[in-house]
Structure formats: structure tokens, C-alpha cells
Amino acid sequence: MSTAHSSGPLLVISAHAGDFVWRAAGAIALAAERGDRAKVVCLSYGERGESARAWREGKRLDEIKKIRRAEAEAAAGELGAEIEFLDAGDYPLLETPELVDRLVRVYREVEPAVVLTHPLADPYNGDHPAAARMALQARVLAQAIGYDAPGEPLGAPPVFFFEPHQPEQCDFKPNVLLDITPVFERKRRAMECLPAQQHMWDYYTSLAKRRGVQLKRNAGPNLGLPVETMAEAYVRLYPQTTGELA
């Protein structure tokens, strides 16, 4: 996830309409600023499980979907990303062959250089690992030359799991810390596009500061990083391939 040069399209697969903002908005903004295509796929709007404020206000299901869609579109716009909604429903988000096939077609169309999605464990929210399992299954199927979908077989884009809300309970042990300092204000503006989950704004600002402290500690003293470095944490699923250890 280097920020030094163009690396190719970024694909983010998000269970709900807000997940990509809290967890990966920095990576998305960095990709867009490099000139790379950034595409977000939201499997659901988070209309049932992540829209408590709207339900308390007496909104109907169709109204809540429209609200969450508009919020997510505004956030994606702040980050410079495309966004697509599959409207698969949430709480529960059900894994189906049809939904996996739709993701295969997204992979083939985008041809991502990097994929971001949820970790495979989350005892608080089964929609998140369900999204991850479908994202990974679709990646494998998109690589198969015999799979019946438009486009060429996919290569082998690396997959990074973004940070869950309860990392310790999800056994999340980050091995990648991404410096998002140059784009953090864009992430904050994107977060503020989601008033349905306003309680998350300061939480994820604080988390970015803490991960920034860890980034500086691991980078060493000679990189000239700013005093308040902001970062996002990721886990790389597949091995890195390289001709040089660095």
C-alpha cells in the first residue's frame, strides 16, 4: 500500500454504507490523490442494524435506505471514489451465490491492484465476516479462466483487512500501518457526511492518532514524520512477493 507512486485501481468491499469511511477512507483518499481509480462496493445500506437514529425518529425502511445512500455517496465524493450499492440487506447480510457472482463481475471490471475488506472474525457483527468471505470467494472465482463472467481472469491482487470496531475481540493484529496524515482532513470530512453515526466521528479520529503513534514508533526517528501523524491499520492476508527485503 505504498503512497509513493500510482499502483492501480483500489477496490473496497464494505458490508454497510458507512464501514468504508471509518476504516479505509484514508487509503481511498490516498489512492484518489495518486490518480488511481478507487471503487467502493457497499453490499447493504446498513439500514436495519446501523441506522438507529433514523429508526428512533420514526423513519420508514425505504426512507432510511435513501438517507444512508445519500450519506455514503457524499462521503465517497469527498474521498474521490466511485460507489456502488448492491442493496443485499443487512442484519443479517446473507451469503448467496448470486451476490458472490455480482462481486466477481465487479472484480473483472475493476481489475483491482489492491483489495480492502473486513476481517474474517467479528463476534459483534456477523455481516462483516460475511462480507469478507464473499469478497474472498469472489476474488478466487474471478481468477478462474473458466468462470462465466465478462472480462479477463483476475490476477492476484493483495487483500488487506481494515480495522474492526472492536479489534481485540476480533483477534485483529495489524501488520501494516498506513500514513494518512496528508489526507486525514478529507477522511474527517467524509466521516462528517454520516450524521446517522455521529458517535463514530471522534472515535475514529482518536484511533487514527493512536495508530499514527504506532506508525512513528515502527518507522524510526529518521523519516521526518509530523508530530501528529495519522494512520490506518491493516492486516495483509496473502504473502507479499518481493525481490528485496525492506
N, C-alpha and C positions, 0 to 999 in steps of 0.2 A: 504493500500500500504506500509506495513512495509518492511524495509530493513534488519530486524534482522535475518530472517530465510527464508528457502525455503517455498514458498506459492503456488506453482503450476504454470501451464502454463499461459502465458500472451498473449492475442490476441489484436492486434491493427488494427482497420479498418480505412483506410485512403482514402479520396476521390481521391487524386492525389499522384504522385510518391514522392513528397517532403514533404508532410504535416507531416508525422510521424516523420521526422527528426527534424524540427523546434520545434514541440510541445511536443514530447514524447520520444525523443532519450535518455534522462536521465533515465526515467523509464525503457526503454528497456534494456539499458546497465546494470542497477542495477539488473534486472531480470536475465540476462545472467551471471553476475558475481556470483549470488547466485546459479547458476546451474539450474535455471528454463528454460524451453523451452519458447522462445519468437518468436511469429509469427506475421508478418505484412502482411496484405492483402491490396493491392492498387487497388481500383476499376478502376482507369484510370492512364495513364501516365502523365496527365496534359499537354498533347501535344498541345492543342489549346489555353488554357487560361493562362498557367503558364510557357510558353516557349518562351517569346517574343524575347529574344536574338537570339535564333535559327531561328526564322522566319525572323528577320531582316538580318540575314546572308544568307538568301535565301535557307535554307534547306527545303526539301520536308517533307510531313507528315510522311512517313514511316521512314525517317532518324531521325526525331525528336523523334519518339517513341523509336527508338533504343538508341538514346543518353540518353533520360530520364530513360529508363530501366537500362542502364549500370550505370548511376549515382546512382540510388536508390539501385541497387544491391551492389555497392561498399559501400554505406552508411550503409546498413544492415549488411554487412560483418564487418565493423568497430565496430558495436554495438553487434555483436554476435547473430544476429537474422536471422531466415528464412524469405523469402519474396515470395509472390505470386502475380501475376498481372492478373486481370480479364479483362483488356482491354475493358472496357464498354464504353469508350468515355467520353469526358468532354465538358463543355460549350455548351450544357448542359449535365450533368450526369442525365440520365433518370432512374427513378424508374420503375422496371419491376418485375413481379412475378418470371421470370427466374433468375434474378440477386439475388433476395432475397433467392431463393432456393439454389443457389450456396453458399451463405453465411451460410444458415442453415447447409449445408454439411460440411463447414469449422468448424462451432461450434461443430458439433457432432464429428468430427475427432480430434480436438484440445482439447476439454473439458476444456476450459479456467477456471482458478481460478479468473482472473481479465480481464475485457474488457475495452479498451480505444478507444474513437472515438470523433468525432466533437460534439460541442454543437448543439442544435436544432434551433438556430437562428443565421443568418448571412446575413444582408442586402447587403453585398458586394459580396457575392459568394454563389449562390443557390446550387452549387454542395456539399458544406459542410453539410448543413442541410439535403440534400437528402441522403447523405451517412449515416448520423446519424439515420435518420428514417428507412432506410433499415437495419442498424445494429441492431436497437432495435426490429424491426419486426421479423428479423431472430432469434434473441435470444428467443423471445416468442414462435415462431414456433418450434424451436429446443427443447424446453421444453415439447412439446406436445407428449405424448406417441403414439398418432395415426398418427403423421405426417410421411409421407412416405419418409424416408431418412435413409441411413445406420447409424449404431451406436445406442447407448443408448440415451434415452431422457436426455437432458441437465439438470443440477441442476439450481442454481440461482446465477451465478457469478455477483458480483457487477460491475456496469458500471461507469466509470469516463469520464467526458468530458474534453478534453485537451483545452488549452487556444487558442482562435482565435486571428487573427492578429489585430483586432480592438475590444478589449474586451468590452469597454464601449458601443459601438453601438450594441453589441451582448448581452447585459444585462448579461455579464459573471461576476459572483460574486464568486470567489473561496472560497471553504471551506476546501480544502486540499492543503497543501504546502509540497512538496516532496523534501527532501535534496538530491541533485545530485552532491554535491561537489566532492565525491570520483571518479566520472565518468565523470566530466564535460569535461576533455580533450578529452575523447572518443567522446562525443557529438560534440565538436568543430571539430574534425577530420571528423566526419560523415557529418557535415554541409559543410565542405570544399570539400566533394565529389560531391557537387551540384553546379558547376560553372554556370549553367543555371540561378540560382537565387542568385548570389553572393551578391547582395544588402541585403540579409537576414542574412548573417553571423554575422555582428556586431550588428544588431538589436536584434537578439535572444541571443547573449552574454550579451548585456546590460540588456535585460529583465530578464535573469537568475540572474544577480546581484541584480536587484531590488526585485525580488521575494525572493532572499536569505535574504535581509534586513528584509522583512516582516516575513520570517520564524523565524529569530532570535528574532524578537520582540514578536512573539506569543509563542515561545518556552520558553522564560525567560532566565535569565542570568546563569543558573547553568548547562547547558549541555556541556559547553566547546567547542562550535562551533567555527570554524575558523573565522578569521576576515572577510575574503571574502567568505562567504557562498553562494553557488549557488543553485537555486531551480527551480522547475517547479510547476505551479499552475493547480489545477484540481477542478472540481465540481462533487461531488458524486450524482448520480441520485436517487438511491434507498436507503431506510433507512439502516443504519448499524445495525446489530444484535449483541448483546453482553450481557454477564452476569455481566459485570463490567463497570462502567462509568470511562473513563480515557481520 
